[in-house]
Amino acid sequence: MSDSAGGSESGGVGGVGDSEAESEPPQQVPPVPPESGRAEVGGTSEEGAPPSPKRFRMSEEKEVLDVTVEPLKVQKPTADLSEQNSTSSAQREFLLSGEENRGEEQVTLLDQGVEKCHQNGAQDHDANEEDLRADEEPNGNGSADSPGVSQHLALDFTQNPQMLTGSWAEYSNFPENYLKGCKWAPDGSCVLTNSADNVLRVYNLPPEIYSYNWDLLPEMSPVLRMAEGDTVYDYCWYPKMNSLDPDTCFLASSSRDNPVHVWDAFYGEVRASFRPYNHLDELTAAHSLCFSPDGTQLYCGFDKTVRVFYTDRPGRDCEERPTVVKKQGQSGIISCLAFSPCQSVYACGSYSRCAGLYSCQDGTLLALLPTRHHGGLTHLLFSPDGNYLYTGGRKDPDILCWDLRDPGKVVFSLKRNVATNQRIYFDLDQSGRHLLSGDTEGVVSVWDAQAAPPDGNEELLQPQLTFKAHWDCTNGISIHPFMPLLATSSGQRQFPWPGDSEGDSASDTEGAEAVMSQPEVQHDNALSLWWAGPLGPPAEESQNQSSAVLEA
């Protein structure tokens, strides 16, 4: 749906051409490598053909879908979706090959998306643990938050993950085009990246992964490029995104001096815009973004303020929720947002080094966590049961785990190397057991969050596995929703060593030798996919194990 919020101040949806000239970013992207052969986003090819979509268009005459998100008016694709249908069937075959006792729930898993929580927020924590033990898989993973989650292939961190493929040539056409993060789509069909050239890229999951033909995996190329006008502050997927429903395939991004844009993840066009204004009626950019779990609202973080937009009402109309009232509350820029999967609560992290819990109904401050971080918060994440909150900051080596049933209590801390102001993401798997994070040295650490001491005494939790993922900073990591796949992104801004330009006795050659003697900087700007599960088809492994038992 190529609609923008340009013309109407009442929230009506106008055409893309009606957008405000000073608010909309230029629809330009760096030159496409010759081998990709795809049309540029927002433009046309030399023959005047429309831009190539992520998937095939449903019909040549079909208008782009309406922006209304809630309630979703889904129009099922009826033709010319062979590529998408083949990928969906490959996903089904992959899931159905995992275990013998899988019924029709896997089809439901793909058609409706993986549920991240079984809505047990009102239940007792002990009851939750009993349910987890009752539903525990025999493979020893100990993770079963929902019927769908209990049946997918489990993550296996008894050995280092195996790198499958990635994308690196895409980021070599622009000087110092380092990545700034990666995020899997909620349905697991594709991965989204952000980089220093202010372009959001969408990569489809290679279909060879489903058949374990890993020797045939080529380097990945983006199927969509969406260019923002300036530095991208934050970006996020629509939580109900499902590739089988094109009307749900969109994402939001915020960039400096630009409104919040909603991008169509099928065609790479701006679908709508949300324009926040400050008290001087000047357009201001959101520093953080997050959709509500049902997708009806988009929360945006600003200086001491959270603005809430309704996704079916593009424009400037929004609800303002100040985080500081009568000089009391959470100060600083709201740098990150997250929603509890089981309760009507959201968390805000700020550059003032603290986190706050708020009510989704009216934005009332429920709890302000103590200031324990050494730098401003850059990322926070709820556990699947909603009982714990993980927070991390810039130039701060600690990831803290807070017990929200006793606000202010830190259960344990995790150490990683964060030596810059760069946002270093971490991620938690669907079971809430494995927490992964990169660091500025390129190392990925894996912690077992369920190995924390039961008495709750705060201590440093040691990682169960560490491996070198990149030669440069591993700033982004994302766990696939239902497959044992990891996506990592790398890179950072490099500063050259200063030369010895002072001194009356030092010559130019001596200064040059001093510069050359410094350690060489290794650039590694890449997106990588890693396999963190069984190294063969599940059916073959089970047959080999049974035959070994018979022989014994």
RODO-2510 file (C-alpha; in nm, 4 decimals, decimal comma):
residues 552
     n   res          X          Y          Z
     1     m     0,0000     0,0000     0,0000
     2     s     0,1779     0,3059    -0,1210
     3     d    -0,0107     0,5578     0,0928
     4     s     0,1452     0,8390     0,2902
     5     a     0,0031     1,0649     0,5542
     6     g     0,0866     1,3759     0,3634
     7     g    -0,2197     1,5809     0,2888
     8     s    -0,4759     1,5589     0,5656
     9     e    -0,4248     1,6830     0,9201
    10     s    -0,7272     1,4818     1,0355
    11     g    -0,5465     1,1523     0,9934
    12     g    -0,6772     1,0650     0,6488
    13     v    -0,4548     0,8686     0,4153
    14     g    -0,3421     1,0462     0,1018
    15     g    -0,1286     0,9451    -0,1893
    16     v     0,2473     0,9257    -0,1757
    17     g     0,2795     1,2298    -0,3972
    18     d     0,0859     1,4444    -0,1488
    19     s     0,3476     1,4184     0,1268
    20     e     0,5090     1,7227     0,2851
    21     a     0,8164     1,8210     0,0891
    22     e     1,0294     1,9064     0,3897
    23     s     0,9215     1,6027     0,5954
    24     e     0,9522     1,3152     0,3536
    25     p     1,2994     1,1710     0,2870
    26     p     1,4392     1,1604    -0,0631
    27     q     1,3609     0,8269    -0,2230
    28     q     1,7199     0,7516    -0,3154
    29     v     1,9418     0,4564    -0,2498
    30     p     2,3016     0,3736    -0,3334
    31     p     2,3560     0,2103    -0,6712
    32     v     2,2445    -0,1505    -0,6892
    33     p     2,5124    -0,4087    -0,7688
    34     p     2,4801    -0,5283    -1,1282
    35     e     2,4122    -0,8860    -1,0251
    36     s     2,0947    -0,8034    -0,8324
    37     g     1,9017    -0,6691    -1,1306
    38     r     1,6208    -0,5264    -0,9145
    39     a     1,4564    -0,1898    -0,9599
    40     e     1,5278     0,0829    -0,7070
    41     v     1,2884     0,1586    -0,4246
    42     g     1,0521     0,4420    -0,4980
    43     g     1,1651     0,4653    -0,8625
    44     t     1,1257     0,2939    -1,1975
    45     s     1,3536     0,1103    -1,4301
    46     e     1,4869     0,2500    -1,7564
    47     e     1,1935     0,1013    -1,9467
    48     g     0,9471     0,2651    -1,7058
    49     a     0,8522    -0,0599    -1,5307
    50     p     0,7334    -0,0388    -1,1690
    51     p     0,9739    -0,1359    -0,8907
    52     s     1,0193    -0,5054    -0,8316
    53     p     0,8310    -0,6311    -0,5247
    54     k     0,9676    -0,8609    -0,2601
    55     r     0,7347    -1,1284    -0,3994
    56     f     0,5422    -1,1449    -0,7273
    57     r     0,2503    -0,9046    -0,7587
    58     m    -0,0926    -1,0591    -0,7112
    59     s    -0,2355    -0,8889    -1,0191
    60     e    -0,1190    -0,6295    -1,2680
    61     e    -0,4327    -0,4220    -1,2221
    62     k    -0,4545    -0,4620    -0,8430
    63     e    -0,4265    -0,1414    -0,6445
    64     v    -0,1962    -0,1379    -0,3436
    65     l    -0,3782    -0,2446    -0,0275
    66     d    -0,5340     0,0026     0,2169
    67     v    -0,3389     0,1087     0,5260
    68     t    -0,6075     0,0080     0,7761
    69     v    -0,4452    -0,2240     1,0253
    70     e    -0,7094    -0,2809     1,2922
    71     p    -0,9263    -0,4552     1,2177
    72     l    -0,7140    -0,6110     0,9457
    73     k    -0,9006    -0,6452     0,6177
    74     v    -0,6909    -0,9234     0,4742
    75     q    -0,7181    -1,0060     0,1096
    76     k    -0,5662    -1,3448     0,0434
    77     p    -0,3296    -1,3698    -0,2545
    78     t    -0,4829    -1,5801    -0,5275
    79     a    -0,2250    -1,5946    -0,8029
    80     d     0,1395    -1,5418    -0,8966
    81     l     0,2726    -1,6261    -0,5537
    82     s     0,4595    -1,9394    -0,6483
    83     e     0,7822    -1,8335    -0,4810
    84     q     0,6079    -1,7494    -0,1563
    85     n     0,4007    -2,0694    -0,1588
    86     s     0,7081    -2,2805    -0,2224
    87     t     0,8828    -2,1218     0,0721
    88     s     0,5795    -2,1787     0,2938
    89     s     0,5614    -2,5437     0,1898
    90     a     0,9319    -2,5801     0,2616
    91     q     0,8730    -2,4392     0,6090
    92     r     0,5943    -2,6896     0,6661
    93     e     0,8089    -2,9812     0,5474
    94     f     1,0936    -2,8665     0,7700
    95     l     0,8732    -2,8497     1,0766
    96     l     0,6891    -3,1738     1,0038
    97     s     1,0205    -3,3584     0,9671
    98     g     1,1296    -3,2706     1,3199
    99     e     0,9188    -3,5060     1,5324
   100     e     0,6766    -3,7901     1,4757
   101     n     0,3988    -3,6680     1,7023
   102     r     0,3382    -3,3371     1,5335
   103     g    -0,0202    -3,2897     1,4193
   104     e    -0,1823    -2,9991     1,2463
   105     e    -0,0409    -2,7529     1,4979
   106     q     0,2589    -2,6855     1,2769
   107     v     0,0325    -2,5629     0,9985
   108     t    -0,1382    -2,3403     1,2517
   109     l     0,2052    -2,2242     1,3606
   110     l     0,2858    -2,1008     1,0116
   111     d    -0,0587    -1,9658     0,9267
   112     q    -0,1099    -1,7724     1,2459
   113     g     0,2473    -1,6983     1,3572
   114     v     0,4346    -1,8207     1,6589
   115     e     0,2720    -1,7124     1,9844
   116     k     0,5394    -1,5612     2,2076
   117     c     0,3444    -1,6142     2,5258
   118     h     0,0659    -1,8402     2,6476
   119     q    -0,1002    -1,5493     2,8299
   120     n    -0,0255    -1,6666     3,1788
   121     g     0,0560    -1,3309     3,3325
   122     a    -0,2120    -1,3644     3,5972
   123     q    -0,1019    -1,7117     3,7022
   124     d     0,1273    -1,7939     3,9858
   125     h     0,4984    -1,8295     3,9054
   126     d     0,5112    -2,1769     4,0598
   127     a     0,2198    -2,2843     3,8429
   128     n     0,4107    -2,1582     3,5397
   129     e     0,7129    -2,3677     3,6327
   130     e     0,4938    -2,6754     3,6785
   131     d     0,3423    -2,6209     3,3342
   132     l     0,6904    -2,5870     3,1842
   133     r     0,8040    -2,9096     3,3491
   134     a     0,4902    -3,0904     3,2358
   135     d     0,5379    -2,9807     2,8747
   136     e     0,9148    -3,0256     2,8713
   137     e     1,0598    -3,1855     2,5618
   138     p     1,2463    -3,5159     2,5956
   139     n     1,5532    -3,3639     2,4276
   140     g     1,6423    -3,1818     2,7464
   141     n     1,5953    -2,8289     2,6230
   142     g     1,3451    -2,7585     2,8975
   143     s     1,1570    -2,5017     2,6916
   144     a     0,7865    -2,5169     2,6214
   145     d     0,6112    -2,1864     2,6544
   146     s     0,3385    -2,2747     2,4088
   147     p     0,2224    -2,5810     2,2095
   148     g     0,3912    -2,4413     1,8988
   149     v     0,7184    -2,3666     2,0735
   150     s     0,7362    -2,7095     2,2345
   151     q     0,7456    -2,8763     1,8913
   152     h     1,0056    -2,6852     1,6923
   153     l     1,3688    -2,7845     1,6731
   154     a     1,5545    -2,6869     1,9868
   155     l     1,8618    -2,4678     2,0072
   156     d     2,1767    -2,6640     2,0790
   157     f     2,4652    -2,4744     2,2352
   158     t     2,6762    -2,7735     2,3331
   159     q     2,8903    -2,6836     2,0309
   160     n     2,9658    -2,3694     1,8346
   161     p     2,7003    -2,2660     1,5807
   162     q     2,7842    -2,3292     1,2157
   163     m     2,7896    -2,0364     0,9766
   164     l     2,5650    -2,0982     0,6756
   165     t     2,5704    -1,7872     0,4582
   166     g     2,5541    -1,4113     0,4791
   167     s     2,5781    -1,0816     0,2956
   168     w     2,8975    -0,8792     0,2800
   169     a     2,9418    -0,7570    -0,0807
   170     e     2,6241    -0,5499    -0,0371
   171     y     2,7994    -0,3326     0,2215
   172     s     3,1263    -0,2841     0,0326
   173     n     2,9977    -0,0301    -0,2213
   174     f     2,9770     0,2486     0,0371
   175     p     3,2776     0,3543     0,2503
   176     e     3,2508     0,2382     0,6121
   177     n     2,9016     0,1031     0,5544
   178     y     2,8870    -0,0838     0,8827
   179     l     2,5677    -0,2526     1,0021
   180     k     2,3685    -0,1356     1,3035
   181     g     2,1509    -0,4366     1,3783
   182     c     1,9307    -0,7129     1,2377
   183     k     1,5819    -0,8369     1,3245
   184     w     1,3933    -1,1476     1,2112
   185     a     1,0398    -1,0971     1,0887
   186     p     0,7741    -1,2306     1,3291
   187     d     0,6885    -1,5112     1,0856
   188     g     1,0551    -1,5996     1,0277
   189     s     1,0381    -1,5602     0,6488
   190     c     1,2937    -1,2793     0,6210
   191     v     1,5412    -1,0680     0,8152
   192     l     1,5687    -0,6878     0,8295
   193     t     1,8954    -0,4945     0,8595
   194     n     1,9979    -0,1341     0,9221
   195     s     2,3307     0,0114     0,8109
   196     a     2,5298     0,3353     0,8045
   197     d     2,4083     0,4305     0,4556
   198     n     2,0585     0,4814     0,6070
   199     v     1,9078     0,1993     0,4001
   200     l     1,6851    -0,0710     0,5480
   201     r     1,7291    -0,4028     0,3676
   202     v     1,5095    -0,7124     0,3673
   203     y     1,6603    -1,0562     0,3011
   204     n     1,4523    -1,3658     0,2339
   205     l     1,5499    -1,6824     0,4174
   206     p     1,7287    -1,9071     0,1618
   207     p     1,5031    -2,2048     0,0788
   208     e     1,8058    -2,4395     0,0734
   209     i     1,8204    -2,4186     0,4530
   210     y     1,4972    -2,6194     0,4856
   211     s     1,6449    -2,9133     0,2930
   212     y     1,9863    -2,9053     0,4656
   213     n     2,1570    -2,8370     0,1297
   214     w     2,4027    -2,6031     0,2968
   215     d     2,6807    -2,6606     0,0440
   216     l     2,4659    -2,4914    -0,2209
   217     l     2,3999    -2,1759    -0,0206
   218     p     2,5023    -1,8640    -0,2170
   219     e     2,5702    -1,5224    -0,0716
   220     m     2,2465    -1,3505     0,0211
   221     s     2,1193    -1,0473    -0,1693
   222     p     1,8489    -0,8115    -0,0432
   223     v     1,5094    -0,8317    -0,2080
   224     l     1,4122    -0,4855    -0,0826
   225     r     1,5998    -0,1633    -0,0120
   226     m     1,4208     0,1187     0,1707
   227     a     1,6185     0,4430     0,1916
   228     e     1,5626     0,6851     0,4772
   229     g     1,6606     1,0508     0,4499
   230     d     1,9062     1,0603     0,7394
   231     t     2,0475     0,8547     1,0269
   232     v     1,8055     0,5781     1,1272
   233     y     1,7339     0,5941     1,5006
   234     d     1,5173     0,2846     1,5364
   235     y     1,3074     0,0370     1,3386
   236     c     1,0686    -0,2479     1,4188
   237     w     0,8428    -0,5068     1,2562
   238     y     0,4657    -0,5098     1,2834
   239     p     0,4102    -0,7879     1,5433
   240     k     0,1307    -0,9631     1,3486
   241     m     0,3342    -0,9762     1,0285
   242     n     0,2568    -1,2835     0,8166
   243     s     0,3811    -1,3240     0,4608
   244     l     0,0596    -1,5040     0,3664
   245     d    -0,1330    -1,1855     0,4468
   246     p     0,0209    -0,8983     0,2465
   247     d    -0,1796    -0,6404     0,4409
   248     t     0,0183    -0,7266     0,7564
   249     c     0,3633    -0,7083     0,5968
   250     f     0,5038    -0,3745     0,7046
   251     l     0,7598    -0,2195     0,9350
   252     a     0,8213     0,1176     1,0954
   253     s     1,1373     0,3289     1,1033
   254     s     1,2427     0,6625     1,2474
   255     s     1,5248     0,8820     1,1229
   256     r     1,6721     1,2208     1,2068
   257     d     1,4594     1,5235     1,1042
   258     n     1,1977     1,2968     0,9448
   259     p     0,8571     1,1611     1,0441
   260     v     0,8041     0,7996     1,1388
   261     h     0,7596     0,5990     0,8202
   262     v     0,5678     0,2770     0,7726
   263     w     0,7166     0,0732     0,4892
   264     d     0,5439    -0,1922     0,2819
   265     a     0,7541    -0,5078     0,3208
   266     f     0,6246    -0,6472    -0,0105
   267     y     0,6966    -0,3549    -0,2420
   268     g     0,9347    -0,1318    -0,0452
   269     e     0,7141     0,1766    -0,0652
   270     v     0,6112     0,4191     0,2082
   271     r     0,2700     0,3053     0,3227
   272     a     0,2002     0,5781     0,5804
   273     s     0,3691     0,8476     0,7911
   274     f     0,3279     0,9554     1,1516
   275     r     0,4405     1,3113     1,2159
   276     p     0,5250     1,4028     1,5764
   277     y     0,5514     1,7720     1,6626
   278     n     0,7022     1,9333     1,9698
   279     h     0,5668     2,2224     2,1806
   280     l     0,6973     2,4699     1,9201
   281     d     0,5022     2,2915     1,6462
   282     e     0,8272     2,1709     1,4907
   283     l     0,8651     1,8256     1,3434
   284     t     1,0718     1,6093     1,5777
   285     a     1,2150     1,2626     1,5268
   286     a     1,1433     0,9614     1,7479
   287     h     1,4463     0,8039     1,9145
   288     s     1,2776     0,4666     1,9709
   289     l     0,9840     0,2722     1,8270
   290     c     0,7717    -0,0227     1,9347
   291     f     0,4333    -0,1564     1,8245
   292     s     0,1868    -0,2663     2,0883
   293     p     0,1439    -0,6469     2,0987
   294     d    -0,1873    -0,6305     1,9109
   295     g    -0,0416    -0,3903     1,6531
   296     t    -0,3081    -0,1210     1,6962
   297     q    -0,0702     0,1372     1,8434
   298     l     0,2805     0,2605     1,7720
   299     y     0,4762     0,3911     2,0722
   300     c     0,7501     0,6470     2,0045
   301     g     1,0128     0,7664     2,2531
   302     f     1,1208     1,1307     2,2847
   303     d     1,2861     1,3490     2,5465
   304     k     1,0894     1,2845     2,8681
   305     t     0,7856     1,1923     2,6580
   306     v     0,6230     0,8921     2,4908
   307     r     0,3832     0,9613     2,2049
   308     v     0,1280     0,6987     2,1071
   309     f    -0,0056     0,6832     1,7497
   310     y    -0,2868     0,4629     1,6242
   311     t    -0,1737     0,2608     1,3244
   312     d    -0,5042     0,3052     1,1410
   313     r    -0,4833     0,6868     1,1777
   314     p    -0,1686     0,8223     1,0098
   315     g    -0,0874     1,1881     1,0502
   316     r    -0,0044     1,4055     1,3491
   317     d    -0,2812     1,3034     1,5907
   318     c    -0,1320     1,1221     1,8879
   319     e    -0,1528     1,0794     2,2624
   320     e     0,1276     1,2373     2,4654
   321     r     0,2459     1,0614     2,7798
   322     p     0,5124     1,2584     2,9689
   323     t     0,7505     1,0502     3,1770
   324     v     0,8276     1,3431     3,4104
   325     v     0,5377     1,4997     3,6001
   326     k     0,6018     1,7800     3,8503
   327     k     0,9747     1,7100     3,8332
   328     q     0,9143     1,3481     3,9346
   329     g     0,9616     1,0452     3,7126
   330     q     1,1958     0,9203     3,4412
   331     s     1,4062     1,1931     3,2811
   332     g     1,6198     1,1827     2,9696
   333     i     1,5553     1,0679     2,6139
   334     i     1,3464     0,7498     2,5929
   335     s     1,5966     0,5399     2,3986
   336     c     1,4282     0,1971     2,3973
   337     l     1,0812     0,0469     2,4483
   338     a     0,9471    -0,3030     2,5127
   339     f     0,6091    -0,4585     2,5966
   340     s     0,5372    -0,7319     2,8464
   341     p     0,4073    -1,0389     2,6588
   342     c     0,1559    -1,1277     2,9297
   343     q     0,0536    -0,8093     3,1087
   344     s    -0,0679    -0,4646     3,0098
   345     v     0,2690    -0,3100     3,0929
   346     y     0,5470    -0,1563     2,8872
   347     a     0,9010    -0,0604     2,9834
   348     c     1,0966     0,2479     2,8830
   349     g     1,4740     0,2825     2,8972
   350     s     1,6355     0,6245     2,8859
   351     y     1,9765     0,7809     2,8450
   352     s     1,9476     0,8889     3,2089
   353     r     2,0580     0,5287     3,2927
   354     c     1,7281     0,4080     3,4377
   355     a     1,4218     0,2080     3,3306
   356     g     1,0560     0,2593     3,4158
   357     l     0,7427     0,0426     3,4014
   358     y     0,4209     0,2008     3,2760
   359     s     0,0557     0,1057     3,2339
   360     c    -0,0588     0,0561     2,8755
   361     q    -0,4028     0,2041     2,9506
   362     d    -0,3006     0,5584     3,0451
   363     g     0,0797     0,5610     3,0732
   364     t     0,0805     0,5763     3,4535
   365     l     0,4239     0,5168     3,6046
   366     l     0,4076     0,1862     3,7940
   367     a     0,7684     0,1516     3,9035
   368     l     1,0984     0,3270     3,8460
   369     l     1,3901     0,0855     3,8668
   370     p     1,7040     0,1980     4,0513
   371     t     1,9918     0,3467     3,8536
   372     r     2,2391     0,0598     3,8326
   373     h     2,3830     0,1070     3,4842
   374     h     2,6967     0,3081     3,4080
   375     g     2,5682     0,4340     3,0730
   376     g     2,2412     0,5200     2,9053
   377     l     2,0139     0,2268     2,8281
   378     t     2,0165     0,1121     2,4665
   379     h     1,8122    -0,2099     2,4770
   380     l     1,5676    -0,3884     2,7052
   381     l     1,3735    -0,7112     2,6766
   382     f     1,1025    -0,8949     2,8714
   383     s     1,1199    -1,2663     2,9460
   384     p     0,8431    -1,4753     2,7812
   385     d     0,6576    -1,5160     3,1122
   386     g     0,6755    -1,1435     3,1819
   387     n     0,8392    -1,1885     3,5231
   388     y     1,1857    -1,0607     3,4304
   389     l     1,3264    -0,7611     3,2461
   390     y     1,6749    -0,7548     3,0895
   391     t     1,8453    -0,4185     3,0400
   392     g     2,1731    -0,3159     2,8764
   393     g     2,3470     0,0181     2,8271
   394     r     2,6153     0,1897     2,6222
   395     k     2,9732     0,1831     2,7475
   396     d     2,8378    -0,0530     3,0119
   397     p     2,9516    -0,4164     3,0302
   398     d     2,6537    -0,5380     3,2372
   399     i     2,3230    -0,6873     3,1268
   400     l     2,1003    -0,6826     3,4360
   401     c     1,8097    -0,9203     3,4993
   402     w     1,5363    -0,7540     3,7092
   403     d     1,2656    -0,9478     3,8950
   404     l     0,9476    -0,7511     3,8228
   405     r     0,7583    -0,9296     4,0998
   406     d     0,9952    -0,7481     4,3340
   407     p     1,0784    -0,4242     4,1451
   408     g     1,4270    -0,3034     4,2177
   409     k     1,5731    -0,6493     4,2727
   410     v     1,8464    -0,7674     4,0354
   411     v     1,8484    -1,1470     4,0046
   412     f     2,1822    -1,1727     3,8245
   413     s     2,4095    -0,9821     3,5887
   414     l     2,5846    -1,0817     3,2660
   415     k     2,9197    -0,9469     3,1491
   416     r     2,9998    -0,8473     2,7925
   417     n     3,2536    -0,6109     2,6383
   418     v     3,0849    -0,2809     2,5394
   419     a     3,3478    -0,0107     2,4947
   420     t     3,1586     0,2358     2,2710
   421     n     2,8295     0,4255     2,2599
   422     q     2,7049     0,1931     1,9868
   423     r     2,3783     0,0105     2,0476
   424     i     2,4648    -0,3539     2,1135
   425     y     2,1534    -0,5717     2,0918
   426     f     2,0859    -0,8930     2,2816
   427     d     1,8087    -1,1476     2,2314
   428     l     1,6228    -1,4162     2,4245
   429     d     1,4835    -1,7364     2,2768
   430     q     1,1158    -1,8331     2,2952
   431     s     1,1686    -2,0475     2,6049
   432     g     1,3360    -1,7711     2,8009
   433     r     1,6361    -1,9926     2,8658
   434     h     1,9086    -1,8830     2,6250
   435     l     2,0182    -1,5184     2,6188
   436     l     2,2667    -1,4170     2,3488
   437     s     2,4662    -1,0988     2,2997
   438     g     2,7587    -0,9810     2,0920
   439     d     3,0274    -0,7340     2,1981
   440     t     3,2673    -0,4820     2,0543
   441     e     3,5319    -0,7541     1,9978
   442     g     3,3075    -0,9635     1,7712
   443     v     3,2444    -1,2371     2,0298
   444     v     2,8970    -1,3812     2,0859
   445     s     2,8199    -1,5105     2,4358
   446     v     2,5397    -1,7509     2,5291
   447     w     2,4033    -1,7608     2,8841
   448     d     2,1630    -2,0090     3,0412
   449     a     1,9198    -1,7807     3,2243
   450     q     1,7576    -2,0773     3,3984
   451     a     2,0883    -2,1651     3,5645
   452     a     2,0542    -1,8703     3,8038
   453     p     2,0656    -1,9636     4,1743
   454     p     1,7165    -2,0416     4,3105
   455     d     1,7740    -1,8373     4,6270
   456     g     1,7845    -1,5205     4,4157
   457     n     2,1189    -1,3974     4,5458
   458     e     2,2588    -1,1563     4,2913
   459     e     2,5731    -1,2837     4,1274
   460     l     2,7589    -1,2784     3,7981
   461     l     2,6317    -1,5507     3,5657
   462     q     2,9024    -1,7116     3,3533
   463     p     2,8322    -1,7856     2,9838
   464     q     2,7883    -2,1456     2,8806
   465     l     2,9360    -2,0791     2,5354
   466     t     3,1353    -1,8086     2,3585
   467     f     3,2407    -1,8046     1,9938
   468     k     3,3992    -1,5562     1,7544
   469     a     3,1298    -1,4490     1,5105
   470     h     3,2995    -1,1514     1,3397
   471     w     3,6347    -0,9774     1,3281
   472     d     3,4660    -0,6494     1,4135
   473     c     3,1963    -0,5440     1,6590
   474     t     2,8987    -0,7831     1,6666
   475     n     2,6296    -0,5233     1,7313
   476     g     2,3163    -0,7140     1,6332
   477     i     2,1875    -1,0619     1,7109
   478     s     1,8428    -1,2078     1,6501
   479     i     1,7058    -1,5588     1,7147
   480     h     1,4690    -1,7094     1,4593
   481     p     1,1106    -1,7464     1,5902
   482     f     1,0892    -2,1243     1,5447
   483     m     1,4075    -2,2554     1,3826
   484     p     1,7538    -2,2975     1,5393
   485     l     1,8890    -2,0078     1,3344
   486     l     2,0789    -1,6997     1,4457
   487     a     2,1298    -1,3777     1,2523
   488     t     2,4222    -1,1520     1,3444
   489     s     2,5347    -0,8152     1,2106
   490     s     2,8752    -0,6543     1,2486
   491     g     3,0686    -0,3337     1,2021
   492     q     3,1368    -0,0038     1,3725
   493     r     3,2731     0,3396     1,2922
   494     q     3,6520     0,3204     1,2661
   495     f     3,8772     0,6058     1,3724
   496     p     4,2310     0,6192     1,2245
   497     w     4,5255     0,6412     1,4583
   498     p     4,6603     0,9984     1,4827
   499     g     5,0019     1,0589     1,3359
   500     d     5,2974     1,2013     1,5245
   501     s     5,2662     1,5558     1,3882
   502     e     5,4490     1,7315     1,6756
   503     g     5,8072     1,7337     1,7900
   504     d     6,1076     1,9227     1,6607
   505     s     6,3353     1,6219     1,6195
   506     a     6,0841     1,3737     1,4710
   507     s     6,0944     1,3450     1,0950
   508     d     5,8086     1,2731     0,8604
   509     t     5,9360     0,9207     0,8008
   510     e     5,9484     0,8497     1,1730
   511     g     5,5905     0,9737     1,2046
   512     a     5,4823     0,7482     0,9192
   513     e     5,6520     0,4516     1,0844
   514     a     5,4718     0,5319     1,4088
   515     v     5,1379     0,5270     1,2299
   516     m     5,2172     0,2025     1,0494
   517     s     5,3220     0,0391     1,3752
   518     q     4,9709     0,0687     1,5152
   519     p     4,7572    -0,2465     1,4909
   520     e     4,5783    -0,2817     1,1604
   521     v     4,2021    -0,2235     1,1777
   522     q     3,9985    -0,5156     1,0461
   523     h     3,6739    -0,4102     0,8811
   524     d     3,3969    -0,6676     0,8937
   525     n     3,0651    -0,5239     0,7765
   526     a     2,8411    -0,8228     0,7190
   527     l     2,5167    -1,0019     0,7928
   528     s     2,5638    -1,3696     0,8843
   529     l     2,3263    -1,6618     0,9375
   530     w     2,4227    -1,9354     1,1843
   531     w     2,2810    -2,2815     1,2440
   532     a     2,2502    -2,3583     1,6158
   533     g     2,0657    -2,6906     1,6000
   534     p     2,1201    -3,0524     1,4922
   535     l     2,3713    -3,0892     1,2091
   536     g     2,1500    -3,3194     1,0028
   537     p     1,7848    -3,3851     0,9210
   538     p     1,5999    -3,4834     1,2395
   539     a     1,4563    -3,7984     1,0838
   540     e     1,8003    -3,9287     0,9846
   541     e     1,9458    -3,8520     1,3270
   542     s     1,6670    -4,0407     1,5042
   543     q     1,7169    -4,3400     1,2721
   544     n     2,0911    -4,3401     1,3362
   545     q     2,0363    -4,3246     1,7111
   546     s     1,7847    -4,6107     1,7050
   547     s     2,0144    -4,8279     1,4920
   548     a     2,3024    -4,7591     1,7280
   549     v     2,0898    -4,8696     2,0214
   550     l     1,9924    -5,1916     1,8418
   551     e     2,3543    -5,2699     1,7589
   552     a     2,4555    -5,2147     2,1210
***
